Amino acid sequence: MKRYAGVAALVMTAFAVSAAPAIAAPNPNPAAPEHAGTACTNVLSRNPNTGPGGHISDQGGTQFFAVGQALCDLP
């Protein structure tokens, strides 16, 4: 039983160490294209569900757009 506990501890340590970079602050790529900052705006403005005639109701489209603005931190 001690052997299984040791193996489990080793596996958990390996998972914790491999997850450490995910905890770090984001580090954007300086070589990214200049339009990368407008990706959220482009997706919301080109999505057919954010305007009339989409695949969802008008109220659903309005709510979809509002949630997209909140997630993208848009005004």
C-alpha positions in Angstrom: 0.0 0.0 0.0 2.9 2.4 0.7 4.2 1.8 -2.8 0.9 2.9 -4.3 0.8 6.0 -2.1 4.4 6.8 -3.3 3.4 6.4 -6.9 0.3 8.5 -6.4 2.4 11.3 -4.8 4.9 11.1 -7.7 2.1 11.4 -10.3 0.5 14.3 -8.5 3.8 16.1 -8.2 4.3 15.6 -12.0 0.9 17.1 -12.7 1.5 20.1 -10.4 4.9 20.8 -12.0 3.5 20.5 -15.5 0.6 22.9 -14.7 2.9 25.6 -13.2 3.4 27.5 -16.5 -0.4 27.8 -16.8 -0.5 29.8 -13.6 2.0 32.4 -14.9 0.9 35.7 -16.3 0.1 35.7 -20.0 3.0 36.5 -22.3 1.7 37.7 -25.7 3.8 37.0 -28.7 5.5 40.2 -29.9 5.5 38.9 -33.4 1.7 38.5 -33.5 -0.1 40.4 -36.3 -1.3 43.8 -35.4 -5.0 42.9 -36.0 -4.8 40.3 -33.2 -6.2 42.8 -30.7 -9.4 43.3 -32.8 -10.2 39.6 -33.0 -13.1 39.8 -30.6 -14.6 42.7 -32.4 -14.3 41.0 -35.7 -15.9 37.8 -34.5 -18.8 39.6 -32.9 -19.4 41.9 -35.8 -19.3 39.1 -38.4 -21.4 36.6 -36.5 -24.8 36.3 -38.1 -26.4 35.6 -34.7 -25.6 39.1 -33.4 -27.9 40.8 -35.9 -31.3 40.4 -37.4 -31.8 37.3 -39.6 -29.5 35.0 -37.5 -30.2 31.4 -36.7 -31.5 32.4 -33.2 -34.2 34.8 -32.1 -33.6 38.5 -32.1 -33.6 38.5 -28.3 -31.1 35.6 -28.3 -28.9 37.6 -30.7 -29.0 40.6 -28.5 -28.0 38.5 -25.5 -25.3 36.7 -27.4 -23.8 40.0 -28.4 -24.0 41.4 -24.8 -22.3 38.3 -23.4 -19.6 38.6 -26.2 -19.0 42.2 -25.3 -18.6 41.4 -21.6 -16.2 38.5 -22.3 -14.2 40.6 -24.7 -14.2 43.6 -22.3 -15.6 45.8 -25.1 -17.5 49.1 -24.4 
